[in-house]
């Protein structure tokens, strides 16, 4: 029965059916074949989508859209340029640093890529940077959007694994910084090799002006994460506060958001949230059926046997599967489907759930920049008008470097767990 469930899901996915429908239809096939009551479908869907933690999902999506499209991202990019733009290839470095800043605001890889790409790619082309390399670099840096908190995938993982959202958020900072640092090294190497110029100098007065202008946007993650870590409010409440704060900044302080644009952002966030919630709802039944067949336990047994009981080999096998899944599936969908399958395996080898949650998030984030299903690459392609083929070649070395970072984080778990431990999060 477990084989029937898995095969029907894979067949529907390869036929091009949306992930949510593929999960739902394959679950219905299982109910029919196992002669189980069909009333389980609405009951499980309601149960899966009624968690209070999931309230954070639509709010974080909307807050990220407002901050990315409400004039805030441009100010953060301008501040980053005034800070490090004087170095050779400085605009490339600015692309990565700005992505890290905006990642701490948007919580979305695609939104980070769109915000930085729209603001910087015209300047990069004007300054003589190779546009295909620049677009690929921004797409690769967009993967940091779901690693540095806030992060919708982390909220989803926390819901599935019963883990603390705050601990996952705290654990995301160091991996996100390491990923950004690795991409900066690539940017510097290519800049010196190709002779990219430095940005125009900015005097101290202009630097101060840009800092003051960007300060309201830079305060956003401090308010959200500071409130969560201090215990003032829950992650779900923090998401709602993020929307309120971003609206005040965009409407009152920057005056860069109109009611028409706000309506479009609400509709867009609503559609995205509805898709994610539908996948969560159907995957609850899917996960129950997997558990009914004892599929996760069987997967754990097979992996333990294949790896000879060695945790290092098990982690390697799981990371390879996650990287491949990220190449073909949307991040939230892959996380919702794969996490319940691998959790028993990680528990059997005594793994840390916060560490594993970060590995899953990063592995699937890398898929955002890896063809064929690479949402960040599609966004960069749409901004530049370049075909995907032009962007694929320069992004491959960046993806390989990010995969190497994932490997280091896999076998040095303290890089993800020491901050939560330092903050006394048990």
Residue pairs with C-beta under 8 A, 6 or more apart in sequence:
1 30
1 33
1 34
1 292
1 293
2 290
2 293
2 294
2 295
2 298
4 29
4 30
4 33
5 26
5 27
5 29
5 30
5 286
5 289
5 290
5 293
5 295
6 295
8 25
8 26
8 29
8 30
9 22
9 23
9 26
9 286
12 21
12 22
12 25
12 26
13 19
13 22
13 329
17 25
19 279
19 329
19 330
19 333
19 337
20 275
20 278
20 279
20 282
20 333
21 282
23 279
23 282
23 283
23 286
23 337
24 41
24 282
24 285
26 286
27 41
27 282
27 285
27 286
27 289
28 38
28 41
30 36
30 289
31 37
31 38
31 40
31 41
31 289
34 289
34 292
40 285
40 288
41 285
44 281
44 284
44 285
44 288
45 281
45 282
45 284
45 285
46 281
47 284
48 280
48 281
48 282
48 283
48 284
48 285
49 277
49 280
49 281
49 284
51 159
52 236
53 155
53 158
53 159
53 165
53 235
53 236
54 155
54 159
54 277
54 280
55 236
55 239
55 240
56 150
56 155
56 165
56 235
56 236
56 238
56 239
57 152
57 155
57 156
57 239
57 273
57 276
57 277
58 269
58 270
58 273
58 277
59 236
59 239
59 240
59 242
59 243
60 107
60 150
60 152
60 155
60 239
60 242
61 107
61 108
61 152
61 269
61 272
61 273
62 243
62 265
62 266
62 269
63 107
63 220
63 239
63 242
63 243
63 245
63 246
64 105
64 106
64 107
64 108
64 111
65 106
65 111
65 265
65 268
65 269
66 243
66 246
66 247
66 250
66 257
66 262
66 265
67 73
67 102
67 105
67 106
67 217
67 220
67 246
67 249
67 250
68 102
68 105
68 106
68 108
68 111
68 112
68 114
68 115
69 115
69 257
69 261
69 265
70 246
70 249
70 250
70 254
70 256
70 257
70 261
71 250
71 254
71 256
71 257
72 105
72 214
72 216
72 217
72 220
72 246
72 249
72 250
72 254
72 256
73 98
73 102
73 105
73 106
73 115
73 116
73 118
73 119
73 217
74 119
75 210
75 213
75 214
75 217
75 254
76 98
76 101
76 102
76 105
76 214
76 217
76 218
77 94
77 98
77 102
77 115
77 116
77 119
77 120
78 210
78 213
78 214
79 210
79 211
79 213
79 214
79 218
80 94
80 97
80 98
80 101
81 90
81 91
81 94
81 98
81 199
81 202
82 202
82 206
82 207
82 210
82 211
83 97
83 207
84 90
84 93
84 94
84 97
85 91
85 93
85 94
85 198
85 199
85 200
85 202
86 198
86 199
86 201
87 93
87 188
87 198
88 188
88 191
88 192
88 196
88 197
88 198
89 187
89 188
89 190
89 191
89 192
89 196
89 197
89 198
90 198
90 199
91 120
91 123
91 124
91 127
91 129
91 134
91 196
91 199
92 124
92 129
92 134
92 137
92 187
92 188
92 190
92 191
92 196
93 184
93 187
93 188
94 120
94 199
95 116
95 120
95 124
95 134
95 137
95 138
95 141
95 187
96 137
96 141
96 180
96 183
96 184
96 187
97 180
97 184
98 116
98 119
98 120
99 112
99 113
99 116
99 138
99 141
99 142
99 144
99 145
99 180
100 141
100 144
100 148
100 176
100 177
100 180
101 218
102 111
102 112
102 115
102 116
102 145
103 112
103 144
103 145
103 146
103 147
103 148
103 176
104 148
104 149
104 150
104 220
104 221
104 225
105 217
105 220
105 221
106 112
106 115
106 145
107 145
107 146
107 149
107 150
107 151
107 152
108 145
108 146
108 152
109 142
109 143
109 144
109 145
109 146
109 331
109 365
109 368
109 375
109 376
110 142
110 145
110 368
110 375
110 376
110 379
111 145
112 141
112 142
112 144
112 145
113 138
113 139
113 141
113 142
113 145
113 376
113 379
113 380
114 379
114 383
116 138
116 141
116 142
117 135
117 138
117 139
117 379
117 380
117 383
117 384
118 383
120 134
120 138
121 131
121 134
121 135
121 138
121 380
121 383
121 384
124 131
124 134
125 131
125 134
127 196
127 197
127 199
128 196
128 197
129 196
130 194
130 394
131 384
131 386
132 384
132 386
132 390
132 391
132 393
132 394
133 190
133 394
135 380
135 381
135 383
135 384
135 386
135 391
136 377
136 380
136 391
136 394
136 395
136 398
137 183
137 186
137 187
137 394
137 398
138 380
139 368
139 369
139 374
139 376
139 377
139 379
139 380
139 391
139 395
140 183
140 369
140 376
140 395
140 398
140 399
140 402
141 180
141 183
142 368
142 369
142 376
142 379
142 380
143 179
143 362
143 365
143 366
143 368
143 369
143 376
143 402
144 176
144 179
144 180
144 365
145 151
145 365
146 152
146 153
146 154
146 331
146 361
146 364
146 365
146 368
147 172
147 175
147 176
147 179
147 358
147 361
147 362
147 365
148 172
148 173
148 176
148 177
149 168
149 169
149 170
149 172
149 173
149 221
149 225
150 169
150 221
150 224
150 225
150 235
150 238
150 239
150 242
151 168
151 169
151 172
151 361
152 276
152 332
153 331
153 332
153 335
153 360
153 361
153 364
153 365
154 165
154 168
154 169
154 172
154 357
154 361
155 165
155 235
156 276
156 280
156 332
156 335
156 336
157 163
157 168
157 335
157 339
157 357
157 360
157 361
158 164
158 165
158 168
158 357
159 280
160 335
160 336
160 339
160 340
160 343
161 339
161 343
161 353
161 356
161 357
163 353
163 354
163 357
164 354
164 425
165 228
165 235
166 228
166 229
166 235
166 425
167 354
167 420
167 425
168 354
168 357
168 358
168 361
169 225
169 228
169 229
169 235
170 229
170 419
170 420
170 423
170 425
171 354
171 355
171 357
171 358
171 416
171 417
171 419
171 420
172 358
172 361
173 419
174 415
174 416
174 418
174 419
175 358
175 362
175 405
175 409
175 415
175 416
178 405
178 408
178 409
178 415
179 362
179 402
179 405
182 401
182 402
182 404
182 405
183 398
183 401
183 402
185 401
186 397
186 398
186 401
190 196
202 210
216 249
216 253
216 254
217 249
220 242
220 245
220 246
220 249
223 241
223 242
223 245
224 238
224 239
224 241
224 242
225 238
226 232
227 233
227 237
227 238
227 241
228 234
228 235
228 238
229 423
233 241
247 257
247 262
250 256
250 257
251 257
251 262
276 332
279 332
279 333
279 336
280 336
283 336
283 337
286 337
287 340
290 296
290 340
290 341
291 340
295 341
296 340
296 341
296 342
296 343
296 344
296 345
297 344
299 341
299 342
299 344
299 345
300 344
300 345
300 348
303 314
303 317
303 318
303 345
304 314
304 345
304 348
304 349
306 313
306 317
307 313
307 314
307 317
311 349
311 350
311 351
312 411
314 345
314 349
315 351
315 359
315 410
315 411
316 410
318 342
318 345
318 346
318 359
319 359
319 363
319 406
319 407
319 410
321 338
322 334
322 338
322 359
322 360
322 363
322 364
323 363
323 366
323 367
323 370
323 403
323 406
325 334
325 337
325 338
325 364
325 367
326 334
326 363
326 364
326 365
326 366
326 367
326 368
326 370
327 367
327 370
327 371
327 372
327 373
327 374
328 367
328 372
328 373
329 337
329 367
329 373
330 373
330 375
331 364
331 365
331 367
331 368
331 375
334 364
334 367
335 360
335 361
335 364
338 360
339 360
342 356
342 360
343 353
343 356
346 353
346 356
352 413
352 417
354 416
354 417
354 420
355 413
355 416
355 417
358 409
358 416
359 406
359 409
359 410
359 416
362 402
362 405
362 406
362 409
363 406
366 399
366 402
366 403
366 406
367 373
367 374
368 374
368 375
368 376
368 377
369 376
369 377
369 395
369 398
369 399
369 402
370 395
370 399
371 377
371 388
371 392
374 388
377 388
377 391
377 392
377 395
378 388
380 386
380 391
381 387
381 388
381 391
384 391
408 415
409 415
409 416
